[in-house]
Amino acid sequence: MWRVARAWAACLRPPVQCRPPGPRSGSRGAATVAVEPAAGLADEPVATKVLGLAPGQRVTLRGLVANEQGCLFDSCAHYLADSRGELDLARDTAQGGDYTGVEPMGLFWSLSPAGMERPYQRLVPKQIKTPMKVEVSVHQGHSQPGTIPGQVLAKANVERWFTAPGVRRIRLKEGSVRGSLFLPSGDGPFPGVIDMFGDEGGLIEFRSSLLATHGFAALSLPYFDFEDLPTVMKDLHLEYFEEAARFLQRHPKVKGPGIGVIGTGKGAELAFSMITFLPQVVAAVCISGCSSNTVTALHYGELTLPGLRFDMSKISISETGVFDIFEALDDPVDPANSHCLIPIEEAEGHFLLVVGEDDRIWKSSLFAKMAVERLRQHGKDNFKLLSYPGAGHRIDPPFLPFCSAKATTIKEALARWEEKNGQKASEAKEVKLYAQVPPVEKMDASLSTLGNCEKLSLSTNCIEKIANLNGLKNLRILSLGRNNIKNLNGLEAVGDTLEELWISYNLIEKLKGIHVMKKLKILYMSNNLVKDWAEFVRLADLPLLEDLVFVGNPLEEKYSADQQSSWVEEATKRVPRLKKLDGVPVIKQEEGEEGEN
C-alpha cells in the first residue's frame, strides 16, 4: 500500500539516507550482532545478522524500545544458528516467540507493550525530530515472550528516523487551517498531499514527515482537538478542508494542477468527500474508510450529509476485555440511510482503497467493495482496491509496530460500567473507569453526560491531557493517577467544586493553572517530575489545601536525601497551611513555646 501511495507522482525522489549506512554492532564474548543501516528511515528495511555462535546454537533475538513517556515495548523470536554459527534474518526461519517464519523485520513490527506495561498501547511517535531507538540483543537459549531472557551474548542499537536531513517542517496558522507542512529538500516543485487520521484527533505528523522524505509536500491536517480547533469532533464543515486544499495547491513548492489526499478511518471518509466535492483534489488514498458519512454531520454550503450512528447495544466485549464494535455502525446499505451516502461516482479523480480483511472496528472490507460496486455501476474504473487478509483497521507505513486493539473511548467505558452496575452513568454519583482494557487515551466529550457525578476515577489508563470536564458541575473527587498527563490544563472547568485531586504517577513538571482549585483540600501527586521550588510555591495559592502527598518528585527526593526534616521544614515554610505532608501530620510549634525556649 505505502509503495503504491508513493507512486502518485512520476518524479519520485530516491529514498533519503538519514545517516551513514554502515553497520552498528555490539558484542559480548565471541558473538556479534550487526544491523545495517544502523540509522535509517522508519519505513525502510534493515538487515540483521549474527556471527560467532556455535553451530546449531539456540538463541533468542529481542527488540526493546521506550516511547516518549518511558513505556517499554519489546519483541522476541527464537532462532537456530546454521552450520557456520551464523544467523541472517532475511534467510533464517524464526522457530517461535512473537512470530514464526522468515521475517527480516519481525523484531520491529512485532514490538508490543512489555509485560509490566499496560496492554494495547500503540507505539506511535509523537515527536518526529528524534529517532525511535531500538536495542537488538541476542540471548542464550529460547525464552518465551514476557519471561526473563537468558544470558546476553551481543547487542546492537538501531535508530529509526521519521524525517531526514533537509526536510522542512512548517507549522501552519493560515486562515482557519491548522497543522504542519512538510517539504522535501530541494527546489521542487513536489506533488502535494493532505494527510488525515481518524477520531483520535490532534496533530499526527509521522506519516506526513515520511511522505516528505519520499518526495511529497505533505500537509498533516488536524480537524479537532488541536490549538483553537474544536476540542471534540462535532459537525464538520467541508469549507475547512477546501481552504486547506487551496492553500496546498497554491503553494509555490507544490506541483499542480491537483493534489492528493490520504486518510485513515474518519480521515479516509473525509478523503472520499474531498475528492467528490473539491476540484483541487484529484487522487485519494482511503485506508479503512466508509463511503457514507458517519457519526457527525458534514456540511458544505447548503448541502448536509447526516452521519451514520453507532448502536451501543450491538457492542460486544471479548474474553480479554476488548470492545468489538464491528456490528455497531448503522448499515449504509439500508435505504433508510441513503441520505448519508457520499456521491463518490461524481468524483473525477482516482481512488486507492486500502483495507484489512480482519478489521474489527467496522466493516471496511465490505465498505470498500460497496464503493467499488457503486463506481462500476456508474461506468467508472477510476479505482484500485488493495485488500489484505489478516490485517486490521490501522494500516500504517511499513514495519511500524502493530496494535491488536484500539484505545477504549469514554463512551465505550461508560457503556461497560452501566452494564456492570445496572445503572445509568448520567445518574450516578460515583463512576469508576480505571484500568480499562484497552486503556483510555482521551478524556472525550462523553464525560459531559456525568452531571451528577461527585467522584470520578480514570486512573491507570494512558490519558495525556485533562479535558472535557465542563459538564461535571458536582465533581468533588477526581482520580487520574498512573496516566501520561504532563500538565494541569483543563482543571479550570471544575475549579469551583473539586476538593480532592489524585494525580500521582504522571509526568507533571509544572504546576501552572493549579491556582484555579479554590476548594481543593487534598492533593495526591507523588512520583511526578516537579523539581523546582518556583513550581512548588504555586500550591500556596490554594487557600484550603491541607493534605499533600509529594513524595517521589525530584524536588522532594533532593531534600529528603540529605535529611528528612529539611524537606518537611522547607515545604511547610512555603505552604504553611498544610496539616499533613506525605501522609504524616505536620507538627508546628506555637510562637509562645518557641519564645519560652
N, C-alpha and C positions, 0 to 999 in steps of 0.2 A: 504493500500500500504506500509506504513512505517514498519508495523509489518512483512509483507511478506519479505521486504528487509532485516530485521534483521535475517530472517531465513536462510540466506545464509550459516551460519556456525552452526554446531550441538552443538558446545561447547559455546554457547552464555552465557555471564555472566549476572547475575540478575541486574536490574536497580540499579544504584548507587544513594544513597541519598545525596543530596548536603549539607543539613543542618539538624539538629534535626527536626523530623517531627511534633512537637507539634503545635497546632493551634495558630494563631496570631489574636487577636481580638481587637476591639476598641468599645467604647460605648458612647452614648450621651443620658442621661436620662436612661430609663428602657431598651431600645432596645440594643441588641448587635449583631454583625455580626462576624462570625468565618470562616476563610478559612484555610483548612488543606490539605497538609502541607503548612505552611507559606513560606517556601523556598524549592524549588524543581526544577527538570528538566523541561525545557520548553515544552517538548513533553509528559509529564505525567499529568494526570488529577488532579484536586483539588476538594475537597468537600466544598461547600459554604452553610452555614446555618445562618438563622436569628432567634433570640429569643426575647421575651419581647414585641412583638407587640400586639395590640388589635385584637380579633377575627374578621376576615374578613377585616382587615385594608388594604387599598390600598397604596402600596409603589412602588417606582421606585428604582431599583438597577442600579448603574452606575459603569463603569470601567474607569480609567483615567491613562494615561502613557505619558511620554515625551521621545522622541527619543534623540539620541546623539546631534542633532542640536537644541534641545529645542522645537521642534514642538510637539503640543499636539494631542493625539489620544484619543477618548472616545467612549463609548458604553452605551446603556441603555436598560432596559427591565422592563415591568410592571408586578407586581405580586399582589395576594391577599393572606393575611395570613390565615392559617387554623383556625379551631375552638379553637386551643390552642394558637393562636397568634404566630405561627411559620412558617418558610419557609425552605424548603430543595430543592435546585435547581436540585438535582438528581431525585426529585419526583414531584415537583410542576410545573405547566404549566405557561409559560410566556404569558400574555394576549396581549402584543403589545410592541412597541418600535422598536429596531433594529432586533428583531427576535421574533418568537412565538413558542409555544410548549415546550416540556421538553428538555432542552438543558443545561446540567450541566456546560458546558464550554462556553456557548454562550457569556458571557461578555468578554471573551478573544478572540475568533475567529472573533467576530463582531467589534472589535476596528477599527476605521477609523478616518481620519483627522477631528479634531474638526471644528466647524463652522467658526472660524476665520482663519483657516489654508487653504493652497492651497489644492484643492481636488486631489484625485487619487494618493497620496503619499503612498509608501509601508512602513510598519513598519517592517523593517528587520534589525537585529542587525549587526553593522559593527565591534563592539568590543565584543569579547566573554569572556573577563576576568571579566566583571562586569555584574550583572543581569539586566534584564528588570524589573523595579519596577512598579507594578500596584497597584493603590489605588482603593479599592472596597468600595463604600459608599451606604448607604440606605437613601432614601429621602421620605418625606411625600408626598402622592398623586401620581398621574400618570402625569408625564411631558414628552412631546414629544422630540425626538432627536433634538438637536440644539437649544432647549429652556432653559431658566433658571430653574433649578430644584427646588423642594420645600425644606423645612427645612431639614437639615441633622439630621438623627436620630442615625446613627452609622457609623463607618469607620473601615477598616482593611487594612493593607499593605501586599502585596504579592511579593516575589522575584521569578522570573522565570529565571533559570540559563541555559546557553548553554554549560556549562562544569561542571566538577565535580572534587573534590579533587583527586589528583593522576594522572589525565590526563596530559600528557606532550605535549607541542606544540613546534615543531622544525621547524624553518624557513629554507627553502631549497635553496641552490645555488649549485646544483650538476650538473656539466657539463652545459648543456643549460637549465636544468629543474629548474623551479622556483615554489614556493608555500609553503605550510605548511603541515607538517606531524603531525598528532595527534595520540598518542599512549596511550592505556588504562593503568591503573595501573596494576601492577603485572608483572610476568616474561614472560608471553606469552608461545609459540608464538600465534599470533592472526590472524584471517582471514584478508586479505588485500583488500582494495577497493580504487579506484581512483574516486574522486568526481569532477564533472564539471557542470558549468552552461552555460548560453546562450550568446547572443550578447551584454549583458551589460558589459562584460569584467571585468578585475580586479580580485582581490583575494577575494573570498567569502567563509567564513570559518564556518558559524554557523552549516551547515549540517554535515560537517566532524567532528566538535567538538562533536556534539550529537552522531554521529556514534561511536566515540571513547568511550563515556560514556556507550555504549551498547556492548562494546567488540570488536570493529573493529579497526584495524590500518588503518586510513583513510588519504589519501593524497588529500588535496584541491589543485587542479591543474588549475592555470590560463593559458591562451594561448594567450592573448594580453592585452595591457593596464595595464601592471604591471612591475615595475622596468625596466630592459633592454629588455623586450619582445617588439614586435612591438606595436606601440601605437594604431593602428587600425587593424581590422580583415581583413587582406589581404589573399592571397593564403596560405593555411595551409599545413604543411608537417607532415605526419604521423610518421616520424622518431622522432620528438619531443615527441610524445605520447608513442612511443615504448621505448624511453630512460626512460621515467617516469615509464612505466610498469616494465622494467627490474630492475630499482632501487628498486621499492617497492617489487617485487618478491624476490630479493636477500637480503632484509633487514633481519637482524638476529631476529627481533621481529615478522616477518611475517611468517605465516604458509602456506606452499605450498601445492601442486605444482603450482597451478594457483591463480590468483587474480580476483576480480570483478571490474566492473565499474558502476557508477551511474551517469546519466546525465539528464539535463532538457533542452528542446528546442534544440539549436545547440549542447549543450553538449550531449543530447541523440543521436543525429545524429552521433556525433563522437564516442559514445559508440557502435553504430551499426558497424562503420568501424573498431574499435579496436578489437571487438570480432570476426570480419570476417577475418581480416588480421594478427592479432598478436597472436601467440600461447600462450603467457603468460596469456591472458585474457580468462577466462572460464565461466564467468557469466556477464550479462549486464542488468541493470535496466534502461529502456529507458522511460522517462517521457515526454509526449507531443513531441515526436520526429518524424522525417521523415526518411524512409529507402532509400531515394535518397539524394545525396549530394546537398546542397543548398547554394546559394549566392556566396561563394568563392570556388575556385578550391581546390581539395585535391590531393596532390602529395605523392606518395610512390615509391621510386626508379624510374623506368621507367613508372610506372602507373600514370595516371592523370584522376581523376573524375571531370568533369566540374560541376559547381553549377547551379541549377535551379534559375531563376531570378524572381524578383518581378516586376509586371507590375503596375506602379504607377497610371495609368489611371483607374485601377479597384478598387482603394481605395475609400471607401465611408466615410462620416462623419455623425455621429448620431446627433440627436437633441441636445444632451448635449455637442457636440463638440468633441466627442471621435472618433479617427480613427478606422475604421473597415477594416482590411486588409485580411479578411477571403478568398476572391476570388482572391487575387493579385498574389499568387505564381503560377508559371507555373505548368501545370498539369503533375505530374510524370507518369501518365498512358499513356500519349501521346507518341506514338512510336518515335517521333522526340526527345524526352527527355530520351530515353532508356540508353544513354551513361552516364547519371547521376546516375543510379541505383547502390546501394551498393549491391554486390552479397552475401546477408546475408545467402542464402542457403548453402554457403560453410562453415559457422561457425559450429564448433563442440561443442561449449558451450551452455549455457541455457539463454534464453531471458525472462525477465519480462517486459511486455509492460503496461504502465500506462497512461491512457488518461482521459480527461474530455470531456463529450459529448457536452458541451456548449463553447468549446474553439473557440474564435473569432480571434485568432492570425493567425492560419492556421487550416487545416482540420485534426487535429491529430487523431481524432477518425477514419476517413476514412483511413488515412495513416497506422494506426495500423492494421486495417482489411486487407489492401493490403499486409502488411508484413506477417500476419498470413496465408493468402491465398497462398502467394508465397512459404512459408515454407512447407505448406501442399502439394502443387503441386510437391515438390521435396522429398516427403515422410518423412518430418521432423515433429516431435512432441515435439521439444525442446523449448517450449514456454508456457507462461501463459499470458493471457490478462485480465487486470482489467480496466473496463470502468465504469466511474461514471457519472450518469445523473446529470445535473445542474452544474457540475464542469467546471472550465475554464482551461486556459493554464498552470498556475503556480500551481502545486500541491506540497505543502511543507509539512514538518513534522506536526504531529497532533497539533491542537489548535493554530497554528500561524495565525495571522490576515489575512483575505482575502484582495485582492485589485481588484476592478472591472475593471480596465483597466491598461495596461502597459504604461510606460512613452512614451511621444512623441519623436521621433528621429528628428534630424535636417533635414534629408531628407523629412520626413513627414511634418514638419513645413514649409519647403520651398515649397513643393507642395501646401499646403494650401495657402501660401502667393501668389504664382503665380496664383492660381485660383481666388483669391480675387482681385488681382491687374491687371490681364491680361497682365503680363509682365514676361519675363524670369528673374529669380533672378540673373543669371550669368551676366546679362547686367545692372542691377540696381545699382544706386549709394547709395541708402538708402534701407535697409531691416529691417523690424520690426518683430521680432519673440518673442516679450514679452508676458507674461501671457498665455502661451499655456495650453490647457486643453486636456489631462493630461499634467503636466508640463514637460519640457525638463530636463533631468538629466545629459546628457553628451554633451559636445561640440565635436561632432564626425567629421569624415573626410569629410563629405558633405560640411562643411564650406569652403573647399578649392576651391569650384566652384565659390565663390564670389570674383572673381578677380577684378571687377570694383567697389566693394562696398567701400564707403567712410565713411558711418555711419551705424553701426550695433547695434541693440538693442536686447538683450537677457535677459532683466530684468524680475523679478517676475516669476522665474522658480525654479527649485531645483538643479541647477548646483553646483557641488562640486569642480571642477577643471578646470582651464583655459587650453585649449588645441586646437590643430589643427588650428592655425591662420596663418600658413606658407604661404598659398596661397593668403592671403588678402594684397596684395602689396600696395594698395592705401588707407588703412584704416586710417582715421583721428580721428573718434569718436567711442568709444566702451562703451556701456551701459550694465552693469552687476549687477545693483542694485537688492536687495531683492532676493538673492540666498543663497547658503550654502558654499560659497568659503572661504577657510581657508588660502590661501597664494597667492602670486603673480607670482608663477612659470608659465611659458608659455607665458608671455608677451614679451619675447625677440624676438619672431617672428615678432612683429610689432613695435619694438623699434625705427626703423628709420623713421616711419611715424606717429605714434599716437600722437595726440595733446590734446585730451580730454579723460579722463577715469572716468566714472561714476560707482562707485562700493560701494555705501552706503548700509547699512543694510545687511552686510555679517558677517563672523566670522574670520576676518583677525586680527591677533595679531602681526605678524612680517612683516616688510617691506623689507625683503631681496629680492633682484632682481629688486627693483624699479629703480636702477641706470641706467638700460638699456634704459629708456624712455627719450632719449636725446632731443626730440622735445615736450615733454609734457608741456603744458601751464596751463591746468585746471585739477584738481583732486578733485572729489567729493567722499569722503569716510567717511561720517558721520556714526555714530552708528555701528562701528566695535569694536574690542577688544584691540586696541593699548593702552598700559598702561605705557610705559617707554620712557623717553627722548632718550635713546640709539637707539630706533627704529625711533622715530620722526626725529632725525637729519639726517637720511638717505635721507630725502627729500631735503636736501641741495645739494645733488649730481645731482639734476635736474636743469640744467642751465637756462631753460626757464620757470620754474614753477612760476606763478604769482597769481593764483586764487585757494585757498584751502578751502574746507569745511571739518571740522574735528570734529564738534560738536557731542556729544554723545559717543565719545570714553572715556574709563576710565581716560586717561591722561587729557583730556580737562575737564571732569567733576570734577576731583580732584582740579584743579586750579581755575576753574570758581566758585566753591563752596565758595572759600574764598573771592575773589573779581574779577570782570570781567576783570579789567585792567591787572591783573597779568598774566592771560592766554595769552592775546594778546602780552604783553611785552616779556614773556618767549618764546613764539612760534616764533615771528618775530625776536628775537635775534638769534635764532638758524637757521632760514630760512630767511635771511634778504632781499631776492629779492621779497618776497611776496608783491603784491599790494592790494589783497583782502583776508580777512580771515573770514570764516563763514558768508559770504555774506556782510561783512562790509569793506569799503575801509580802508586800512592801512595808517594812517597819521603819517608821520615821520618828526621830527624837523630837520631843517638844522643845520649843525655844527656851522655856523655863528650865528644863532639865539640863540643857546644854549650858545655860548660864551658871547653874549650881556647880557643874563640873569644872 
